[in-house]
Amino acid sequence: MSITPVKPSQLREVLAKAIPRRRPILVYSSPGIGKSSIVEQSCAESGVECIVMHPVVSDPTDFKGMPWIQDGTASFVPFGDLQQLLTANQPTVCFLDDLGQANSSVQAAVMQLILARRISGHRVSDHVTFVAATNRKTDFAAVSGLLEPLKGRFTTCLELKADSKEWRAWADRSAIAPEVIAFLQFRPELLSDFRGSADITVSPSPRGWEHVSELLAFDLDARTQIPCIQGAIGEGAATEFVAFLQVWSQMVGPDLILTSPDTAPIPTEISALCAVSTALAARVQKQSMPAYVRYLQRLCDEDRTEFAALSMKSCIARDANLSNTGAYVKAMSGPLGQILVGA
């Protein structure tokens, strides 16, 4: 029996409850899923200060203090991030990133901080919560493992998995290239398909697709663009994505649709429908909402309501003010509205 992984929204829910209670949480996953980003975003949303520590480049003195002799007495003097943990006077998260890459002596020092909240005679502030993240030994990420007593110090250890629906909601708000969003709507299983290797090869991951979006903005020559995309998400996914870009370049232009919604062609291929619905959601503005809704109604009439609904969801996620238009209100009273509310 395998452990049930959690989605990003579930992790954020756990962190929102655990941080105020000062309960330590460990998150693990394959590389590129977004562990660090979710922890840091959760802190920002809660107004909690986040101190990011990297145990893999630390030694035990970073967590127990620097040996010092004064007046014939030896002690450990805290410095740097440790000093901040001792003197914090507001809610603070100590985020131990890539903890599994640290050597055993550093992990042992961290273990004392998390359990006893005290080390070398120094006590951690009551305002501090510990959160840690790591990859797995099978991920070829230089993870040697976690000490068993250290794992037991965490209230829970959660495996994080990417979720295509949640990623799309994030992408709609984050200026990810519409080509990338449309492709992953068509091939959601390629959002995250990690295959560990000791060679210099990569696999599709949410982080990698974000990099693809950035590469598209470079406007590179096709001969240069292809190897760059391969270097971000791997050869297999890149081959499919580059082929999809050909569909994207040949699809019905969103400007034509928004100027002639009653006569603009409706694609028959699924990949082209994904491309058109996503491109429209990224382009529509308040003044073009009536034409946009008219085209979506035509999709519903052609039994393509699911594409119309996905487009409208992306549109409103990008700009919530568009839901205040008369065209949107009208659309919600018909078949499109019914599928959007789950009827």
Beta strands, then each sheet from edge to edge (+ up, - down):
strand 1: 25-28
strand 2: 49-53
strand 3: 66-70
strand 4: 73-77
strand 5: 92-96
strand 6: 118-119
strand 7: 122-123
strand 8: 128-134
strand 9: 156-159
sheet 1: 2+ 5+ 8+ 1+ 9+
sheet 2: 3+ 4-
sheet 3: 6+ 7-
end
